[in-house]
Amino acid sequence: MDQVDVARPDSRDFGRKSRAFFDRWAPRYDRSTQQRFFFGPAHAAALTAASAGGVAPRDVLDVGCGTGRLLERACQQWPEARFVGIDAAPQMIAEAKRKNDGDARFHFEVADAVLLSSRASSVDAVFSSFSHHHWSDQQEGVREISRVLRPGGVFVLVNIELCREADSRQRLFENAGLKVIEQRRPLRLAGAVLLTVGRKS
């Protein structure tokens, strides 16, 4: 398969600046108007896509979870599941922990998408919304997600992509051993937003 060069040459500097930005935003993140008009609809579309893919997960992972809003919504849909959220911004994780303190179904940790702590074949559904462009190595991150998915599990990625980048997104999934079962642009969101669902065989 064709290789996709998606590592950032200045990834360390980019990562520091990105973490600093999101750490500053963390205390106000849940009150942002973007939650209602952008992030919220994206989370709803991602969860609907996972359900349409036939997933009834026991273990759910959100890569780039922010303050945990997608997982909180997923908990309403799958109340018996376990939920793990990772984010590179410590203050985002601190907010997620504060909001869900005492609920044993949730676990949050500071971590990088390219080095997940989850065991191989231990997760049924992985989500990532609007964090993919911050990853230091996008291809390696998708490979890590494929590693932790159980056979039959799905990865739902929602991110801003230009029209010409849809084929590159599909190659990212295929190079990681994930079969793309759905790819579309959610109607309620800006046209540049692309949702992709990949399944591990």
N, C-alpha and C positions, 0 to 999 in steps of 0.2 A: 504494500500500500504506500501511497505517497506520504512523505513526512511533512509535517506542518511545523514551521519554525515559529514558536510562540513564546519563547523565553525572552525576558526583557534584559537587554545588556546592562541597564542601570538598575537592576531589580532591588538592590539593597537600599539605594537612595530613594527610589520610588516607594518602597515598603515603609521606610521611616516617615516620609511625608504623608503617606496615606493613613498610617496608624495615628499620627498626630492629629490629622484632620478629624478622624472618626472619634478619637478620644475626646476632643473638644465638643463634638456634636452630641455625644452620648447622653448627657443629662436632659437634652431637649428633643432627642430623636423621636420619642413616641408622640410628642405634641406637634410634630411637623405636619403641615398640610399635605405633604407628599404621601403620608400614610394613607389618607383617604382617597386621593386621586391617582396615585401611582403605585406605591408599594402594596397597599391592600388589594387592589384588583389583580396585581401580579401574583400575590400569594394565593388568592382564590383560584386563579387560572392554573397554577402549578398543582394545587391539591386536587382540583377536578381532573387534571390530566393523569395524575397518579392513580386515582380511583378508576378512571376509564381504562387504565392499563391493567386492571384486575388485581391491584395490590391491596392486601389487608395486613398491614405491617405489624410486626411485633417490636421492631427496632427501627427508629427513624433518626437520620442524621441531617443536620442543616449546616452546610459549609458557608461561612460568612454570615452567621446568624444574627449579627447585630444585637439587639436587645431581646431577641427570642420571639418576636411577634409571629413569625410563620409557624414555629413550633407550638405556640399557645393556641393558634387556630387549628393546627393539626390535632392537638389534644382533644378538641371538641369533636373532631371527626373520628378519631381512633382513641377513645379514652383508656383502653387497656394497654396501649403500647408504651414503650420507653423512648425517651426523646433526648438526644445529645446534640448540643449546638457548639460549634467552634467559631472563633473569630480571632483575627490577628490583633484587634484593638482591645487592650485590657479593660478600658472603661466601658466599652460595650458589654463585655462579659460580666463586669461588675453589676451593671444595671440589670442584665438578664437574671443573674443570681439573686439580686435583691428582690425582684418581682416574684420569683418562683421559689423563694426560700420556704422550706418545709414540705414541698411537694416532691416526693421521692422519685417520681416519674421523670424528672428533669435533671440533666447534668450539663453543665457548661464549662468550657475550658478555653484558655488562650492557646491557639494552635494555628499551624500553617496548612493550607490546602494540600501542599505537596508532601506533607509528612503527617499522616493521620495516625492517631493512637489506637484506633479501632482494630480489632483482630481481623484477619482475612475471613471473608464469607460470614460476616456477623451482622449485617444490616440489610433490611428489606427495601428501604426507600431512602434515597439521598436527594436533597434539594439544595439548590443554590440560586439565589436571586440577586442580581445586580452586584455581585462581588467578583465574578469571573475575570473581568478586565483588571482587577487588582492583583491577581495571582502572579507570583514570580515566574512560574512556568506552567502555562495553561495545559499543555499536553500531559505533563507529569502529574498535574492535579487530577485530571480525568482518569489517568491510569490508577492513581491511588484510590479513587472512588470505585473504579471497577474492581480493584483488589478487595475492598471491604464489603462489596455487595454479595449477597447470597445469590446462587443461581435462580433466575426468574425475577430477581429484584430490579428496580428501576431507578434511574437517575433523571431528575427533572431539572433542567437548566433554563433559567430565564435571564436574559441579559440584553443589553442594547447592541445590536449588530446591524451593519449596513446590508442592503439587499444582496450585494455581491458576496457577502461573507457567509451566507447560509450553507454553501457547499463546503467551506472550510470547517464550519461547525460539525457537519456530518462526518468529515474525515477525522476530526478530533475524537469523536465517539468511536468510529470504526477502528481506528488505530489502537484504542484502548480495549477492544474486544466487546464493545457495546453495539447492539443493533438498534438503529433509529427506528422507532415504531410510530412516532408522530413528530411533526415539525410544522409550526404555524406561527402566525403573528396575531396574538389575541386582539379581538376587535375593539375592546374597550380601552386598549392601551395605545400609546403612540406607535406609529407604523414602524419605527426602528427597533421595536422590542421583538425579539425572537424567542419562542419557547420550543425546546427540544426535549423529547423523552427517549431515553435509550434503555434497552433491556439487556441484562447479562444472561447469556445462555447457560 
